[in-house]
Amino acid sequence: MKLKATVASTLLFLFITCSSNTLADTWYVSLTGNDTNDGTSWETAKASIQAALDLASVYDTILLTNGEYVLEGPIVVTKPVIFTSVKGDPYTRVNGNGDVTFNRCFYVDTDTEDPVIFDGLTIGKGYTSGDGAAIYVSPTSKALIYSCTFAYNIAEGNGGAVVNAYLRNCLLLDNLAENGGAVFSCTVDNSSIYGNEAFSNGGGACLSTLNSCKIGGNEGSTGGGTFNCDLYNCTVVRNSANGGGGAYFGNIYNSILYYNEANFDKDISETDEIYNSCSSKVPPGKNNITDDPLFVNSGTNSGTEATLGYYYLTPGSPCIDTGNNSYAPTNFPWDSLGNMRIWNGTVDMGAYEYDSSIPPPENVIATAGEHLYKVIITWDPPPTATKHEIWFSTTDDFNDATKLDVVKSTSYEHTNAIPGIVYYYWIRAEHSFATSDFSISASGYSKPEPPSAPTNISASDGSYDNKVRITWNAATGANSYQVWRYTADNSAVATKIGETSSLIFDDTSAITGIIYFYWTKAVNSSGTSPFSPYDTGYLKTPLTPDANSVPVFRFYSYGAPESTYTHLWTINETERDVLMTWPSWTYEGLAWRAHTNEKDGTTPLYRLYEPNIRRHLYTVNTTEYIALQATSWQGEDVQYYVYPDASVIGTIPAYRFYHSENQNHHFTVDENEKDTIIATHDWGYTYEGIACYVFEQPMVGQPR
């Protein structure tokens, strides 16, 4: 079994290669969730792992939040997915409930080279009459297990916790099996195998490859620590067995096997190759020693009754710089603390490299104004890191920094980051009892709030003949302002006509005779505000032959209760503004011009209202006006003054029509509209001739 730890990199590469071409989803699981939810967010999380797995596709992630998930039966995994947690194995536990269900926790049977990944979970209390009570991986499947804890799992066959998988940075504690109390047929890197038991072979591990592992306090009949395993830079202590208290069979390189107990061969028995290793009795092989390894604390007792110590090397240890570099795990050059291997030129014996350190994370990046109220920090971790500390300050000096949080992911969201403040961030990597130095800093800041809408917008009403001037009050946080325009009160279809950093905008594209509605929006790097309230504005109307004439405004109402199928003409700007706020009235523009006061040659134009049919009538005939008031019509007095004939230069005729069915009069100065009404008999209008003469004003809108 001279297989070195190459499996991890190969499997991980295969998974990344496959998943990088697939758009993977995340399925959320929470103890407060419900399996009737869709599982696509924390707000709609599933309650059970199985329910999320049922929805998942290949390469999807099943994300568990804190708490203990008690299983009702084994979870059968038939597709390569990722099981992971928010904060890591101490916080997220999967309880197999084996003493009730008599089932293992996970059965992986994907029949593919693409692996299932388990990351940051505690998996315990699984039970099986076969192999692998926590996770069993079929021979035609793959599984990668990172930073997980396995405890109190029982298999009547092989591998109390895990069978046929790759493990890294894991803790395997108090598991039980016939062979391989913790693992069977696995590759294990940088992990701790403590307090496990096998009735037969390999209290800790059987038929496995172990790199930079601590194997202590395990118990078995043959091979208290390991049975028929290959050990690279491992520390095997305080295990017990009938024979081979530390290791029985297998190959041993750069390892320490000491303080184990057995009826025969306390540390090593019947092994094949032993090179550059330390045990209490000189084993066969090359460059082996028997000197006390000089641990910080060697612990007491052996087997499952052991009290384990701290197995770091102290100054003067004979195991420092006495390994063989060619036997060190080449694809995983870190010790059990995550510190760099081959420190000082020659690798040490055992799981720990003396006086080494874990490197800090690299490529720390913080977002700069990309998110509201938060900064997202990302980094590249050292391969052995199990957690990361996030530190921040408002100065570029880590001595002033405060620790924000500890996470197992490689990204972090600093929420509630105050807009306008630049923050500096550092990351420190953690592994077991080791912590790296601070990374190089990265600066970032959050996006400011979108501004509020401008206030007090004002548009000029005929003050200029070549522009409409729009003004407004400043909005807090705004960098610039957009000006929008339309011919009705409907901002949804308005057009942006300009943008300025000032509080004044001149609309030079306005057309004479059109009343415009204007809105403004405030702008900054976070976006735009809602629309401001509107104000109307228009150009100065060119003078007619009579400079004292004023515009008459035309409205149309279709099917409204207050006035059905009728037009209304008014010279009163207050009435005009009120009608513009009523959804039942449509403003059609300026109809013509007339006088507000009596002039030479003018005649009054009267307005009447009939409340039963909700109609207005306009007439220059004083006799008609008086006679109608004797009926149900209500006189509204003189509206303005017009001319009875075409004797004044610049005047044009206003034509009058009558609709006998709905008792409605209509007036127009538009020759095309007049001709169309006369020609269209189905409209039901009777032409009554010229009502009066008025000053011409370009008609705006659509004749009705």
C-alpha positions as CSV (number, residue, x, y, z in Angstrom):
1,M,0.0,0.0,0.0
2,K,2.5,2.6,-1.1
3,L,-0.2,4.9,-2.3
4,K,0.6,8.6,-1.4
5,A,-2.0,11.3,-0.9
6,T,-2.7,12.1,-4.5
7,V,-6.3,11.2,-4.4
8,A,-7.4,14.5,-2.9
9,S,-6.0,16.8,-5.6
10,T,-7.2,14.5,-8.4
11,L,-10.8,14.3,-7.1
12,L,-11.0,18.0,-6.4
13,F,-9.7,18.8,-9.9
14,L,-12.3,16.5,-11.5
15,F,-15.1,18.1,-9.5
16,I,-14.1,21.6,-10.3
17,T,-13.6,20.8,-14.0
18,C,-17.1,19.3,-14.3
19,S,-18.9,21.9,-12.1
20,S,-17.3,24.9,-13.8
21,N,-19.3,24.2,-16.9
22,T,-22.6,23.8,-15.0
23,L,-24.8,26.5,-13.5
24,A,-25.3,25.1,-10.0
25,D,-28.1,26.1,-7.6
26,T,-28.1,26.4,-3.8
27,W,-30.8,24.7,-1.7
28,Y,-31.4,26.0,1.8
29,V,-32.1,23.9,4.9
30,S,-33.1,25.2,8.3
31,L,-34.6,23.8,11.5
32,T,-37.3,26.5,11.2
33,G,-38.0,25.7,7.6
34,N,-40.8,23.6,6.1
35,D,-40.5,20.9,3.5
36,T,-43.5,22.4,1.6
37,N,-41.3,25.4,0.9
38,D,-39.4,25.7,-2.4
39,G,-36.0,25.7,-0.6
40,T,-34.5,28.5,-2.8
41,S,-33.7,31.0,0.1
42,W,-33.5,31.1,3.9
43,E,-37.0,32.6,3.9
44,T,-38.3,29.6,2.1
45,A,-35.9,27.0,3.4
46,K,-36.6,23.2,3.6
47,A,-36.7,21.6,7.0
48,S,-35.0,18.3,6.0
49,I,-31.8,17.4,4.2
50,Q,-33.6,14.8,2.2
51,A,-36.2,17.2,0.9
52,A,-33.5,19.5,-0.4
53,L,-31.6,16.6,-1.9
54,D,-34.7,15.5,-3.8
55,L,-34.8,18.9,-5.6
56,A,-31.0,19.2,-6.2
57,S,-29.3,18.6,-9.6
58,V,-25.7,17.5,-10.1
59,Y,-23.2,20.0,-8.6
60,D,-25.8,21.8,-6.6
61,T,-25.1,22.9,-3.0
62,I,-27.3,21.9,0.0
63,L,-26.6,24.6,2.6
64,L,-27.5,23.9,6.3
65,T,-27.8,26.5,8.9
66,N,-27.0,26.0,12.6
67,G,-28.6,23.3,14.7
68,E,-29.0,19.5,14.9
69,Y,-30.8,17.7,12.1
70,V,-32.2,14.3,13.4
71,L,-32.6,11.8,10.5
72,E,-35.5,9.5,10.2
73,G,-33.6,7.2,7.8
74,P,-30.5,7.0,5.7
75,I,-29.9,9.8,3.1
76,V,-29.1,8.0,-0.2
77,V,-27.0,10.3,-2.4
78,T,-27.2,9.3,-6.1
79,K,-25.8,12.5,-7.7
80,P,-22.7,14.6,-7.0
81,V,-23.7,17.4,-4.8
82,I,-22.2,19.5,-2.0
83,F,-23.4,19.3,1.6
84,T,-22.1,22.2,3.6
85,S,-22.9,24.5,6.5
86,V,-23.0,28.2,7.3
87,K,-20.6,28.3,10.2
88,G,-18.9,24.8,10.4
89,D,-19.0,21.5,12.2
90,P,-19.3,22.8,15.8
91,Y,-22.6,24.5,14.8
92,T,-24.2,22.1,12.4
93,R,-24.9,18.5,13.4
94,V,-26.4,15.6,11.5
95,N,-27.7,13.1,14.0
96,G,-28.3,9.6,12.5
97,N,-30.6,8.7,15.4
98,G,-29.1,5.2,15.0
99,D,-30.2,3.9,18.3
100,V,-33.8,4.4,17.1
101,T,-33.7,4.0,13.3
102,F,-30.7,1.5,13.2
103,N,-29.6,3.3,10.0
104,R,-26.4,4.9,8.8
105,C,-26.4,8.6,8.0
106,F,-25.3,8.9,4.3
107,Y,-25.1,6.3,1.6
108,V,-23.2,7.6,-1.5
109,D,-23.9,5.7,-4.7
110,T,-23.4,8.0,-7.7
111,D,-21.6,5.6,-10.0
112,T,-19.5,8.5,-11.3
113,E,-16.0,9.9,-10.9
114,D,-17.5,13.3,-9.9
115,P,-17.4,13.4,-6.1
116,V,-20.0,14.2,-3.5
117,I,-18.6,16.8,-1.1
118,F,-19.2,17.1,2.7
119,D,-17.9,20.3,4.2
120,G,-18.2,21.7,7.8
121,L,-20.6,19.2,9.4
122,T,-20.7,17.1,12.5
123,I,-22.1,13.6,11.6
124,G,-22.8,11.3,14.5
125,K,-24.9,8.5,16.0
126,G,-25.2,6.6,12.8
127,Y,-25.6,2.8,13.0
128,T,-25.3,0.0,10.5
129,S,-25.0,-3.7,10.6
130,G,-22.7,-3.3,7.6
131,D,-19.9,-0.8,6.8
132,G,-19.6,2.9,7.3
133,A,-22.2,4.1,9.9
134,A,-21.8,7.9,9.1
135,I,-20.8,7.8,5.4
136,Y,-20.5,4.8,3.2
137,V,-19.3,5.4,-0.4
138,S,-19.9,2.6,-2.9
139,P,-16.8,1.3,-4.8
140,T,-18.0,3.1,-8.0
141,S,-18.5,6.5,-6.3
142,K,-16.3,9.2,-4.9
143,A,-16.6,11.5,-1.8
144,L,-14.5,14.3,-0.5
145,I,-14.9,15.2,3.2
146,Y,-13.5,18.5,4.6
147,S,-13.5,19.9,8.1
148,C,-16.0,17.5,9.5
149,T,-16.4,15.8,12.8
150,F,-17.5,12.2,13.2
151,A,-18.6,11.0,16.6
152,Y,-20.4,8.0,18.2
153,N,-21.0,6.1,15.0
154,I,-21.3,2.3,15.2
155,A,-20.7,-0.2,12.3
156,E,-21.0,-3.9,12.9
157,G,-18.8,-4.3,9.8
158,N,-15.9,-2.1,8.7
159,G,-15.3,1.7,9.3
160,G,-17.3,2.9,12.2
161,A,-17.5,6.4,10.7
162,V,-16.4,6.4,7.0
163,V,-15.7,3.9,4.3
164,N,-14.1,4.6,0.8
165,A,-13.6,8.4,1.0
166,Y,-11.0,11.1,1.1
167,L,-10.9,13.2,4.4
168,R,-9.1,16.3,5.2
169,N,-9.0,18.5,8.4
170,C,-11.4,16.1,10.1
171,L,-11.9,14.9,13.7
172,L,-13.0,11.3,14.2
173,L,-13.9,10.6,17.8
174,D,-15.4,7.7,19.7
175,N,-16.5,5.6,16.8
176,L,-16.8,1.8,16.8
177,A,-16.6,-1.0,14.3
178,E,-15.4,-4.6,13.7
179,N,-12.4,-3.3,11.7
180,G,-11.3,0.3,11.4
181,G,-13.0,1.9,14.3
182,A,-13.0,5.3,12.6
183,V,-12.1,4.8,8.9
184,F,-11.8,1.9,6.5
185,S,-10.3,2.1,2.9
186,C,-9.8,5.9,3.1
187,T,-7.2,8.5,2.4
188,V,-6.9,10.9,5.3
189,D,-5.0,14.2,5.4
190,N,-4.3,16.5,8.4
191,S,-6.9,14.9,10.7
192,S,-7.2,13.7,14.2
193,I,-8.3,10.1,15.0
194,Y,-9.0,9.8,18.7
195,G,-10.7,7.4,21.1
196,N,-12.1,5.0,18.5
197,E,-12.4,1.2,18.9
198,A,-12.3,-1.9,16.7
199,F,-13.3,-5.3,17.9
200,S,-10.7,-6.8,15.6
201,N,-8.3,-4.8,13.5
202,G,-7.3,-1.1,13.5
203,G,-8.8,0.7,16.4
204,G,-8.4,4.0,14.5
205,A,-8.0,3.1,10.8
206,C,-7.8,0.0,8.6
207,L,-6.6,-0.4,5.1
208,S,-6.1,3.4,4.6
209,T,-3.4,6.0,3.8
210,L,-2.8,8.6,6.5
211,N,-0.9,11.9,5.9
212,S,0.0,14.3,8.8
213,C,-2.5,12.7,11.1
214,K,-2.7,12.4,14.9
215,I,-3.8,8.9,15.9
216,G,-4.3,8.6,19.7
217,G,-6.3,6.8,22.4
218,N,-7.7,4.2,20.0
219,E,-8.1,0.6,20.8
220,G,-8.3,-2.7,18.9
221,S,-7.5,-6.4,19.1
222,T,-4.7,-6.1,16.5
223,G,-3.3,-2.7,15.6
224,G,-4.6,-0.3,18.3
225,G,-3.9,2.7,16.2
226,T,-3.9,1.4,12.6
227,F,-4.0,-1.9,10.8
228,N,-2.4,-2.4,7.4
229,C,-2.2,1.3,6.7
230,D,0.5,3.5,5.1
231,L,1.5,6.4,7.4
232,Y,3.3,9.5,6.2
233,N,4.4,12.0,8.8
234,C,1.9,10.8,11.4
235,T,2.0,10.8,15.2
236,V,0.6,7.6,16.7
237,V,0.4,7.7,20.5
238,R,-1.4,6.2,23.5
239,N,-3.2,3.5,21.5
240,S,-3.6,0.0,22.8
241,A,-4.1,-3.6,21.4
242,N,-3.3,-7.2,22.1
243,G,-0.6,-6.9,19.4
244,G,0.8,-3.8,17.7
245,G,-0.5,-1.1,20.0
246,G,0.5,1.6,17.5
247,A,0.5,0.0,14.1
248,Y,0.1,-3.5,12.8
249,F,1.2,-4.2,9.2
250,G,1.6,-1.5,6.6
251,N,4.3,1.0,5.8
252,I,5.6,3.8,7.9
253,Y,7.5,7.0,6.8
254,N,8.6,10.0,8.8
255,S,6.3,9.1,11.6
256,I,6.4,8.9,15.4
257,L,4.9,5.8,17.2
258,Y,5.4,6.2,20.9
259,Y,3.7,5.5,24.3
260,N,1.4,2.8,22.8
261,E,0.6,-0.3,24.8
262,A,0.2,-4.0,23.7
263,N,0.8,-7.5,25.0
264,F,3.4,-7.7,22.3
265,D,5.1,-5.1,20.1
266,K,3.8,-2.0,21.8
267,D,4.4,0.5,19.0
268,I,5.0,-1.4,15.7
269,S,4.3,-5.0,14.7
270,E,4.8,-6.8,11.4
271,T,5.1,-3.8,9.2
272,D,6.6,-3.9,5.7
273,E,8.7,-0.7,5.4
274,I,9.7,1.7,8.2
275,Y,11.9,4.6,7.2
276,N,13.0,7.7,9.2
277,S,10.6,7.1,12.0
278,C,10.7,7.1,15.8
279,S,9.4,4.3,18.2
280,S,10.4,2.9,21.5
281,K,11.9,-0.2,20.0
282,V,14.3,-0.2,17.0
283,P,12.1,-1.3,14.0
284,P,13.5,-2.8,10.9
285,G,14.2,-0.3,8.1
286,K,16.5,2.7,7.6
287,N,17.2,5.8,9.6
288,N,14.9,5.0,12.5
289,I,15.4,6.1,16.1
290,T,14.2,5.1,19.5
291,D,14.9,8.3,21.4
292,D,12.1,10.0,23.4
293,P,10.5,12.4,20.9
294,L,10.2,15.1,23.6
295,F,6.6,16.2,23.1
296,V,5.2,19.2,24.9
297,N,3.0,16.8,26.8
298,S,2.9,13.1,26.3
299,G,-0.4,12.4,28.0
300,T,-1.2,9.4,30.2
301,N,-2.7,5.9,29.9
302,S,-3.5,4.2,26.6
303,G,-6.4,3.1,24.5
304,T,-9.9,4.6,25.1
305,E,-8.9,5.4,28.7
306,A,-6.0,7.6,27.5
307,T,-5.6,11.3,28.4
308,L,-4.0,12.7,25.3
309,G,-1.3,15.4,25.5
310,Y,0.1,18.0,23.2
311,Y,2.3,16.3,20.6
312,Y,4.2,19.3,19.3
313,L,8.0,18.9,19.3
314,T,10.0,20.8,21.8
315,P,13.5,22.3,21.2
316,G,16.1,19.5,21.2
317,S,13.7,16.8,20.0
318,P,15.5,14.1,18.0
319,C,12.6,14.2,15.5
320,I,13.4,17.7,14.3
321,D,15.0,17.7,10.8
322,T,15.5,13.9,10.8
323,G,12.8,12.9,8.3
324,N,13.3,12.2,4.6
325,N,11.9,14.8,2.2
326,S,11.2,12.2,-0.4
327,Y,8.6,10.5,1.9
328,A,6.9,13.8,2.8
329,P,3.4,14.2,1.2
330,T,4.3,16.1,-2.0
331,N,0.8,17.2,-3.0
332,F,-0.1,18.3,0.5
333,P,2.9,20.1,2.0
334,W,1.4,21.2,5.3
335,D,1.6,19.7,8.8
336,S,-1.3,18.9,11.1
337,L,-1.7,22.5,12.2
338,G,-1.7,23.7,8.7
339,N,1.9,25.0,8.9
340,M,4.4,24.7,6.1
341,R,6.1,21.4,5.8
342,I,9.9,21.0,5.2
343,W,10.8,23.9,7.4
344,N,14.5,24.6,7.7
345,G,15.4,22.4,4.8
346,T,14.5,18.9,6.1
347,V,11.2,17.5,7.1
348,D,10.5,16.6,10.7
349,M,9.1,13.3,11.9
350,G,5.5,13.2,13.1
351,A,2.4,15.3,12.4
352,Y,3.8,18.6,13.4
353,E,6.6,20.6,11.8
354,Y,8.7,22.3,14.5
355,D,8.8,26.2,14.5
356,S,6.8,26.4,11.2
357,S,3.8,28.6,10.6
358,I,0.6,28.7,8.6
359,P,0.8,31.2,5.7
360,P,-1.6,34.1,5.6
361,P,-4.4,34.3,3.0
362,E,-3.6,36.0,-0.2
363,N,-5.4,38.1,-2.8
364,V,-7.7,39.8,-0.3
365,I,-10.2,42.0,-2.2
366,A,-12.9,44.3,-0.8
367,T,-15.7,45.8,-2.9
368,A,-15.6,49.5,-3.5
369,G,-19.0,51.1,-3.6
370,E,-20.7,48.1,-5.3
371,H,-23.2,47.3,-2.6
372,L,-25.5,49.4,-0.4
373,Y,-24.6,49.2,3.3
374,K,-22.2,46.4,2.9
375,V,-18.7,45.5,1.7
376,I,-17.9,42.0,0.4
377,I,-14.4,40.7,1.1
378,T,-12.9,37.7,-0.7
379,W,-9.6,36.0,-0.4
380,D,-7.5,32.9,-1.4
381,P,-6.9,30.7,1.7
382,P,-3.9,28.6,2.5
383,P,-4.9,25.0,1.7
384,T,-4.9,23.9,5.3
385,A,-7.1,26.7,6.7
386,T,-10.3,25.5,8.4
387,K,-11.5,28.9,9.5
388,H,-10.7,32.6,8.8
389,E,-10.7,35.6,11.1
390,I,-11.9,38.9,9.5
391,W,-10.4,42.0,11.0
392,F,-11.2,45.7,10.0
393,S,-10.2,49.2,10.9
394,T,-10.7,52.7,9.5
395,T,-6.9,53.1,9.3
396,D,-4.4,51.0,7.4
397,D,-2.8,49.5,10.5
398,F,-3.7,46.1,11.8
399,N,-2.7,47.1,15.2
400,D,-5.8,49.3,15.3
401,A,-8.0,46.5,13.9
402,T,-11.1,44.9,15.5
403,K,-12.1,41.3,14.8
404,L,-15.4,41.2,12.9
405,D,-16.1,37.5,12.8
406,V,-14.7,33.9,12.3
407,V,-16.0,32.0,9.2
408,K,-15.1,28.9,7.4
409,S,-15.9,30.3,3.9
410,T,-13.6,32.3,1.7
411,S,-15.8,35.4,1.6
412,Y,-17.5,37.6,4.1
413,E,-20.2,40.4,3.9
414,H,-19.5,43.3,6.2
415,T,-23.0,44.5,6.7
416,N,-24.0,47.9,8.2
417,A,-20.9,49.4,6.6
418,I,-21.5,53.2,6.9
419,P,-21.5,54.9,3.4
420,G,-18.7,57.4,3.0
421,I,-16.2,55.6,5.3
422,V,-13.3,53.7,3.8
423,Y,-12.6,50.4,5.7
424,Y,-9.4,48.4,5.7
425,Y,-9.6,44.6,6.0
426,W,-7.2,41.8,7.0
427,I,-7.7,38.0,7.0
428,R,-6.0,35.5,9.3
429,A,-6.2,31.8,8.6
430,E,-6.8,29.3,11.4
431,H,-6.1,25.6,11.6
432,S,-6.4,23.6,14.8
433,F,-4.4,25.6,17.3
434,A,-2.4,27.6,14.8
435,T,-3.2,31.1,13.4
436,S,-1.5,32.8,10.5
437,D,-0.1,36.4,10.5
438,F,-2.4,39.1,9.1
439,S,-2.8,39.2,5.4
440,I,-2.0,42.2,3.3
441,S,-4.8,44.8,3.8
442,A,-7.6,45.5,1.3
443,S,-9.7,48.7,1.4
444,G,-13.4,49.0,0.5
445,Y,-16.5,51.0,1.2
446,S,-20.2,50.7,0.8
447,K,-22.5,52.4,-1.7
448,P,-24.2,55.5,-0.5
449,E,-28.0,55.6,-0.2
450,P,-30.0,56.6,-3.3
451,P,-31.0,60.3,-3.0
452,S,-34.5,61.4,-2.1
453,A,-36.7,63.1,-4.8
454,P,-36.2,66.8,-5.4
455,T,-38.8,69.2,-3.9
456,N,-40.5,72.4,-4.9
457,I,-40.2,71.9,-8.6
458,S,-41.4,75.0,-10.6
459,A,-41.8,75.4,-14.3
460,S,-42.3,78.8,-16.0
461,D,-45.7,79.6,-17.3
462,G,-45.2,81.7,-20.5
463,S,-42.4,83.7,-19.0
464,Y,-40.1,83.1,-22.0
465,D,-40.8,82.8,-25.7
466,N,-37.8,80.4,-26.4
467,K,-37.6,78.2,-23.3
468,V,-39.4,76.8,-20.3
469,R,-37.3,77.2,-17.2
470,I,-37.5,74.5,-14.5
471,T,-36.1,75.0,-11.0
472,W,-36.1,72.8,-7.9
473,N,-34.6,72.4,-4.4
474,A,-31.5,70.3,-3.9
475,A,-31.8,66.6,-2.7
476,T,-29.4,65.4,-0.1
477,G,-26.7,63.1,-1.5
478,A,-27.5,64.0,-5.1
479,N,-24.7,64.4,-7.6
480,S,-26.9,65.5,-10.6
481,Y,-30.5,65.8,-11.6
482,Q,-32.5,64.4,-14.5
483,V,-35.4,66.4,-16.0
484,W,-38.3,64.5,-17.5
485,R,-41.3,65.8,-19.6
486,Y,-44.6,64.7,-21.0
487,T,-47.8,66.4,-22.2
488,A,-50.0,64.8,-19.6
489,D,-49.8,63.8,-15.9
490,N,-48.2,60.4,-16.6
491,S,-44.5,60.1,-15.5
492,A,-44.4,56.4,-16.6
493,V,-44.3,57.5,-20.2
494,A,-42.3,60.7,-19.7
495,T,-39.1,61.3,-21.6
496,K,-35.8,62.4,-20.1
497,I,-34.9,65.6,-21.8
498,G,-31.7,66.4,-19.9
499,E,-29.4,66.0,-16.9
500,T,-27.6,68.7,-15.0
501,S,-25.6,69.2,-11.8
502,S,-27.3,72.6,-11.2
503,L,-30.7,73.3,-9.8
504,I,-31.9,75.0,-13.0
505,F,-32.7,73.6,-16.4
506,D,-34.0,75.4,-19.5
507,D,-36.2,73.3,-21.9
508,T,-35.4,74.9,-25.3
509,S,-37.2,72.2,-27.2
510,A,-40.6,73.1,-26.0
511,I,-43.2,74.0,-28.6
512,T,-45.5,77.0,-28.4
513,G,-49.0,76.2,-27.5
514,I,-48.3,73.0,-25.5
515,I,-48.6,72.8,-21.8
516,Y,-45.9,70.4,-20.5
517,F,-45.7,68.4,-17.3
518,Y,-42.2,68.4,-15.8
519,W,-40.6,66.0,-13.2
520,T,-37.1,65.8,-11.8
521,K,-35.0,62.9,-10.4
522,A,-32.0,63.1,-8.2
523,V,-29.0,60.9,-9.1
524,N,-25.9,59.5,-7.4
525,S,-23.7,56.4,-7.7
526,S,-26.4,54.3,-6.0
527,G,-29.0,55.1,-8.6
528,T,-31.9,57.6,-9.0
529,S,-34.6,58.9,-6.7
530,P,-38.3,58.5,-7.4
531,F,-39.9,61.2,-9.6
532,S,-40.5,64.5,-7.9
533,P,-44.1,66.0,-7.9
534,Y,-44.8,67.6,-11.3
535,D,-45.3,71.2,-12.3
536,T,-46.7,72.4,-15.6
537,G,-45.1,75.0,-17.8
538,Y,-45.3,76.4,-21.3
539,L,-43.8,79.0,-23.7
540,K,-45.0,82.6,-24.1
541,T,-47.7,82.7,-26.8
542,P,-46.9,84.9,-29.8
543,L,-48.9,88.1,-29.9
544,T,-52.0,88.2,-32.2
545,P,-53.2,91.5,-33.8
546,D,-54.7,92.2,-30.4
547,A,-52.0,91.9,-27.8
548,N,-54.4,91.7,-24.9
549,S,-56.1,88.5,-25.9
550,V,-55.6,85.3,-23.8
551,P,-55.8,81.6,-24.6
552,V,-58.9,79.5,-24.3
553,F,-58.3,75.9,-23.1
554,R,-60.1,73.0,-24.5
555,F,-60.9,69.7,-22.6
556,Y,-62.7,66.5,-23.5
557,S,-64.6,64.0,-21.2
558,Y,-65.5,60.5,-22.4
559,G,-67.9,58.5,-20.3
560,A,-67.3,60.3,-17.0
561,P,-70.2,60.6,-14.5
562,E,-69.6,64.4,-14.0
563,S,-69.8,65.1,-17.8
564,T,-70.4,62.5,-20.4
565,Y,-69.1,62.7,-24.0
566,T,-68.6,66.5,-24.1
567,H,-66.1,69.2,-24.6
568,L,-65.4,72.1,-22.3
569,W,-63.8,75.5,-23.1
570,T,-62.4,77.7,-20.4
571,I,-60.4,80.9,-20.1
572,N,-60.0,80.4,-16.3
573,E,-56.5,79.0,-15.4
574,T,-57.7,77.8,-12.0
575,E,-60.5,75.8,-13.6
576,R,-58.0,74.5,-16.2
577,D,-55.6,73.3,-13.4
578,V,-58.4,71.6,-11.5
579,L,-59.6,69.8,-14.6
580,M,-56.1,68.6,-15.3
581,T,-56.2,66.7,-11.9
582,W,-59.4,64.9,-12.8
583,P,-58.8,61.5,-14.5
584,S,-62.1,61.9,-16.4
585,W,-61.0,65.0,-18.3
586,T,-58.4,65.1,-21.1
587,Y,-56.6,68.3,-21.9
588,E,-56.5,68.9,-25.6
589,G,-54.6,72.1,-25.7
590,L,-55.3,75.8,-26.7
591,A,-58.4,76.2,-28.8
592,W,-58.3,79.9,-29.7
593,R,-57.7,83.3,-28.2
594,A,-60.2,85.8,-26.9
595,H,-60.6,88.9,-24.7
596,T,-61.3,89.0,-21.0
597,N,-62.6,92.5,-21.2
598,E,-65.0,94.2,-23.7
599,K,-63.2,95.8,-26.7
600,D,-64.5,97.9,-29.6
601,G,-66.6,95.7,-31.8
602,T,-66.7,92.7,-29.5
603,T,-69.7,90.9,-28.1
604,P,-70.0,88.8,-24.9
605,L,-69.9,85.0,-25.0
606,Y,-72.1,83.5,-22.3
607,R,-71.8,80.1,-20.7
608,L,-74.7,78.1,-19.3
609,Y,-74.8,74.7,-17.5
610,E,-77.6,72.1,-17.5
611,P,-77.2,69.9,-14.3
612,N,-79.5,67.1,-15.5
613,I,-77.7,66.3,-18.7
614,R,-74.3,67.7,-17.4
615,R,-73.8,69.9,-20.4
616,H,-72.3,73.4,-21.0
617,L,-73.6,75.7,-23.7
618,Y,-71.8,78.7,-25.1
619,T,-73.7,81.5,-27.0
620,V,-73.3,85.1,-28.1
621,N,-77.0,85.5,-28.5
622,T,-78.2,87.5,-25.4
623,T,-81.8,86.6,-26.1
624,E,-81.0,82.9,-26.2
625,Y,-79.0,83.2,-23.0
626,I,-81.9,84.9,-21.1
627,A,-84.5,82.5,-22.5
628,L,-82.5,79.4,-21.5
629,Q,-82.2,80.6,-17.9
630,A,-86.0,80.6,-17.7
631,T,-85.7,76.8,-18.1
632,S,-83.4,74.3,-16.4
633,W,-80.2,75.9,-17.7
634,Q,-78.1,77.9,-15.2
635,G,-76.4,81.0,-16.4
636,E,-72.7,81.3,-15.7
637,D,-72.3,84.9,-17.0
638,V,-69.9,86.2,-19.6
639,Q,-66.9,84.0,-20.1
640,Y,-65.0,86.3,-22.5
641,Y,-65.5,88.6,-25.5
642,V,-65.5,87.6,-29.1
643,Y,-66.3,89.2,-32.5
644,P,-69.6,88.8,-34.3
645,D,-68.0,89.1,-37.7
646,A,-64.7,89.0,-39.6
647,S,-64.1,92.7,-39.6
648,V,-61.1,92.5,-37.3
649,I,-57.9,91.5,-38.9
650,G,-56.5,88.2,-37.6
651,T,-59.8,86.7,-36.5
652,I,-61.1,83.4,-37.8
653,P,-64.6,81.8,-37.5
654,A,-65.6,79.5,-34.7
655,Y,-68.1,76.9,-36.0
656,R,-71.0,75.5,-34.0
657,F,-72.5,72.1,-34.2
658,Y,-75.4,70.4,-32.3
659,H,-76.0,66.8,-31.4
660,S,-79.8,66.3,-30.8
661,E,-79.5,62.9,-29.2
662,N,-77.2,63.8,-26.4
663,Q,-78.0,67.5,-26.5
664,N,-74.5,68.6,-26.8
665,H,-73.0,71.6,-28.7
666,H,-69.5,71.5,-30.1
667,F,-67.3,74.4,-31.4
668,T,-64.2,74.3,-33.5
669,V,-62.0,76.7,-35.4
670,D,-60.3,73.9,-37.3
671,E,-61.4,73.7,-40.9
672,N,-60.5,70.0,-41.2
673,E,-62.4,69.1,-38.0
674,K,-65.4,71.1,-39.3
675,D,-65.4,69.3,-42.6
676,T,-64.9,65.9,-41.0
677,I,-67.9,66.4,-38.7
678,I,-70.1,67.6,-41.5
679,A,-69.1,64.6,-43.7
680,T,-69.5,62.0,-41.0
681,H,-73.2,61.7,-40.6
682,D,-72.9,58.8,-38.2
683,W,-71.6,61.1,-35.6
684,G,-75.0,62.7,-35.4
685,Y,-73.9,66.4,-35.4
686,T,-75.9,69.1,-37.2
687,Y,-73.9,72.1,-38.5
688,E,-75.4,75.3,-37.1
689,G,-73.1,77.8,-38.8
690,I,-70.6,80.3,-37.5
691,A,-71.0,81.1,-33.8
692,C,-68.5,84.0,-33.6
693,Y,-65.0,85.1,-34.6
694,V,-61.9,84.6,-32.4
695,F,-58.2,85.0,-32.7
696,E,-56.4,82.0,-34.2
697,Q,-54.4,79.7,-31.9
698,P,-52.7,76.5,-33.1
699,M,-54.9,73.6,-32.0
700,V,-53.1,71.0,-29.9
701,G,-54.4,67.5,-29.4
702,Q,-56.9,65.3,-31.3
703,P,-60.3,66.7,-32.3
704,R,-63.1,64.7,-30.8
